[in-house]
Amino acid sequence: MTRTRTNPAQPITPGAAARYWRATRARDPRADGTFVLAVRSTHIYCRPSCPARRPLRRNVTFFRTREEAERQGYRPCLRCRPNEISGPVGLVQRAVDLLAQSTDESLRLRQLAQTLGATQSTLRRAFLQVTGLKPRELAEALRLKRFKALMRAGKSITDALYETGYGSSSRVYERSNAQLGMTPATYRKGGLGMKLGYTIAKSPLGKVLVAATERGVSAVYLGDDESKLVAELGEEYPRAEIAAASNGFERWVKEVLSRVEGQPPHFELPLDLQATAFQRRVWKELQRIPRGRTRTYAQVARSLGQPKAVRAVARACATNPVSIVVPCHRVIREDGALAGYRWGLSRKEQLLASERSAT
């Protein structure tokens, strides 16, 4: 069962509001999608680039998402249509829709661009800006996602290969260890035969669940309810052999707990993770952030050589399965706000404080 987490909206700081107003005055299209402005006198919200007459500053309030504006009773502008996807985001969304429906493994960038009425260079730039991936990389990720879903639904490996357009079984087996974490046959069985041990320990942040295979650590979860932590671990592999581990990786657990308290790493923990190539690059970059320091999502994107992949970096942080070990808590918003954290902003704040005091 999938759990939906609803995070409360973070307040707009005065510094962020000043930047948002500058972008609004300039009608900067690059700011579209990063926030919306709402006009109190009309109860309408717009994109920063809206061509309509600019409202008075005293009548304007800002929201990071259109959903936040709509929850406060604002309606979308009929001129700039901020509730509709456009620009690079819209182009990528249309491309993703096509790729999600395609079973053609040989689909070329040229064909995709022609179908969308865009040039190849425009489409490639849009993909890198929005997702941080090349079209081919995203197409492969979508195909593998469909393959996984079909096997989880009980399809045979042969049928799943055929329906997702893999030209041969070798293509998916080549990627299985890196992206499935196991062979397709094992994944089809919901992790049947996979041995995953876990232990739950107390820490200053509450309960810490550490799970691992014989190859390395696969999950580090934080929370207050042990049963919920174990349930989350079992959601991905409903038929894996998951059991409390009384021994076998005590040294790894001790190292995780030490890092929770802000202490420096004593050794490099081995990891056994399922991830895309881009996620692995982001997580590796996060491990380079010095203890007690922070980086913004934009800084991480620039360090990867993909300055426009800010959102993709944020998504990779949000899907990090090994908190603490891959220190996604060290990444913050451009305006200095802590931003979201899967395990709660109070834990993120406490982690940063512990690292600073121990440095």
N, C-alpha and C positions, 0 to 999 in steps of 0.2 A: 504494500500500500504506500503510495507516494504522499509525503507530507508537504503541504504548502506553507511556506513561511511568509508572513506579511510584515515587512519592516516599516516602522513609522517614518514619515518623511523627515529628512534632516532639515533644520532651519537654514535659510539663506543668510549667510554672513554679510555684513556691510560691504566687505571687500568684493565678494562675489556679486552682490547687487550692483555695485559700481561698474564692474566689468560687463555685466549683462546689459546695463543701460547704455554703455558705450557701444556695444555690439548692436543694440536696438537703434541707436541714433545713426549708426553707419549702415543699417540694413544689411549686415554682414551675413551672407548665405552660409558661411562656414560655421556659424553658430547655430544654424537650424539643427534640431535634434538634441541639442545640449540643454536647452531650457525653453520655456514658453513664457510670454508676458501676458498678463491678464489686466484688463481695464475695468476698474471698479464701477465707473459710471455707466458702462454699457453691458457689463457682465459677459464680455467676449474675450476669448484668449487667442493669441496670434503667434506666428513664427517671428523670430527676430528680423527676418528679411521681408516681412509683410509690406507691400507697396502702399497700403492705405495710409491716410494722414496719421502722423505720429501723435500719440496722446501726450498729455502733460505728465511730467514725471510723478507729480503727487497723486495721480490717478492710477498709477501702475504698480502692480505687485508681480513677483516672479515665482514660477514653479519649475522644478527640474523636469517634470514629466507632465504630459497632457492629462494623464489619469488623476494626478493630484489636483490640477485645475478643475477638472470635471467634478471631482468629489466636493469641491467648494462651491459648486453651482454655476461655474462658467461654461459658456457654449463656444464651440469652435467658430472661428471667423469663416464666412462664406467666400471670402476673397483669396486668402492664402491657404485655406483648408489645412490647418495644422494637425488635424486628426487623420490625415492621409499621408502615406509614405511617398516621398519624392526624392529627387536628387540621387546621390550615390547609394543611399540606403534603399530607396525604392527600386533602383536598377538591380542591386544585389538580391533584393527580396524576390523580384520577378525571375531572376536567374536561378535562385534556389528552388523556386516552385517548379521550374522546368527540369532542373537536375533531379529533384525528388521524384518526378514522374518518369524519368528516362531510365531505360534498362540497357542503353547503348554504351558499352564500356569505351568505345572508340569515339565518343562525342568530342568534337574538337572545339577549341575556343572560337575559331572562325565561324563555325556553324551556330554556336550559341550567341555570338555577337550579332550575326545576321538576323536571327530570329527575334532578337530584342531591339533591333534597329539602332545598334550602337557600334562604334568601332572597337576593334580588339584591344587597342591601347586604353580606351576609356573604360572598358569592362575590367581589364586587368587592374587598372589604378583603383577603381571602385572596390574591387574585392580586397585589395591590400589595405585600403583605407578603412573599410568597415569591419572586415574579419581578420585581417592580418595573414590571410592565406591566399594562395593562388587558386584560380577556378578549379584546376585539376585536383588540388589537394582537398578542396571542399567537396568536390564531386565524389572522391574516394571515401571521404568520411561519411557522406550521406548513404552511399551504397553499402558500406559496412554496417551502418546503423540499421538499414532495411534487412540486411542479411541476419544480423543478430535478432531482430524482432521476429523474423520468420522462424528461426530455429527455436526461439523461446516459445513460439506458438505451436511447436511440435512438427514442423516441416522436416523432411529429410534433408541432409546436406546437399544432395544432388538437386532436389527441387528448389532449395533456397538459392543455390548457385545459379540455376537457370532463371529464376524469377527476378534476380537482382542484376543479371547481365554480366556476371563474371565469365570471361572467356574460357577459363579452366580452373580446376580446383587448386592448382599450384599458386595462382594469383592470390587467393585468399589465405592459403596456408603460409605464404611468404610473410603476410602481415599479421598472422594470428598471435604470435607471442608478444609483439609490440603493442597491438591495439585491442586484442581480446584478453590478453593475459593468460591464454591457454589455447589449446587446439580447438578448431570448430566443433569437433565431436564432443569434447568436454563441455564447451559452452552450450551446445544444444541441449545438454542434459541439465541445464541450470547450475553448472559447476559440479556435476556429479563426479566424484573421484578427486576433486580438488580439496586439499587439506589446508584449512585456514584456522590458526589458533588465535585466541585473543585473551587479554587480561585487562582488568579494570582496576585502576589505582586512584587513591585520593591525592589531590593536589590543591594548591592555593586557588585554583580556578574551578574547583569542583571535581567531578569525576573525569578521568582520562581513560579512554579505551584505546589500547594499542593492539592492532591485529597484524599478523604476519604469516607469510608462507615460509617454507624452508629457504627461499631465495632472498627474502628481505621484508621490510615493513611495508604493508599495503594500506593501512588506515590509522589515523590518529584523530579521534573524535573527542570533543569536549562537551560536557553537559552535566545535568543534575540527576537525571533518571537513568539508572543502569539498564533497565529493560528497553527504554527507547533507543539507547545507543546500540545495544545488541540487535534490535529490530532493524535499524538502519543498515547495519552490516549485512544482515541477511537478505535485504531487499534485492541486491544485485545478483546474488547467487543463492536462490531459494533451495537448491538441492546440493549445495556444497557441504562438505564435512566441516562444519564450523563448531568449534568446541573451546571451552575455557582452557587455557594453557597454564598448567601448574608449573611447568618448567620448559626450558628450551630456548627462550630468548629474554631471560631476566636482564641481561646486560643491555639489550636494546631498550627495554622499558625504563631501566634506571637512567639511561642517557636521555630519553624523552622527558622524564620528570625533572631532570637537572636543567634542561633547557626551558621548561615551563617556569622555573624559578629565576630565569634570566641568566643562568650560568653559561659560559662559553662552551662550545662543543669539545668533547674529549676525543672523539674519533668520528669518522664519517659513517653514518648509518647506511647500510645497504637498503635499497628500495626496490619493491616489486610492484610497479604501477601500470595501469592501463591508461594510455594517453596518446593524443595525436603528437605529431612532430612539433607543432607550434606550442602546444601546452608544455612539452618537455623543455623547450627553449626558454619559455617564460619562467617555469619553476626553477630552472638552473640559474637564471638571472636573479631571481629572488634570493637564492642562497648566497649570492655575492654581496647582498646589502649588509653592511657592517652592523653588528649587534648594537642596539641602542640608537640606531639611525633610521631615518625613513626616506622613502622615495615616492614621487607621485607616479600615477599610472602613465603620464606622458613621459616622464624621465625613463621609466622602464622600457616603454615603446621605442624611445630614441636609442637607448643602449642596445636594443636588438637590431638597430638599423632600419626600423619600420615606424617612423614618427607618427604616422597616421593610424596606427593600429591600437589606439588607446582603448577602444571598447573591447577589442579582442583580448587585450591584456587583462582588462577588468574581468572578463568572462573566465579566463584561465585562472585568475586568482580565486574567483567564486567557486570553481569546481575543483580546487586543490583538495585531495583526499587526505593529505598528511599534514595537518596543521602543525605548527611549531617547527617541524623538521624542514618543511618548505615554508619559510616565514612570510606568508601573505599578509600577516598583521602589520608588516613594516611598510605597506603601500597605502598611501592616503590620497585624498583629492588634491587638485591643483590649488584650491583655496585653503588648504590646511585642515579641512574637516576629516575626521577619521573614516568616513564613508561606511559602507556596509561590511559586516563580518558575519560569516555563517554561524558562529558560536556566540554572537552577541557583542555589541560595542563595548560594554563594560569589561568584558574579558580582553578585548583588543587593547583598550586603554591600560588595563592592569599589566598585560604582557609588556607593552612598551615601557611602562614605568619601571617594571622589574629589571628589564634589560639596561635601562639608563642608570639605575641605581647600582647595578652590579658591574658596570663598565668602569 
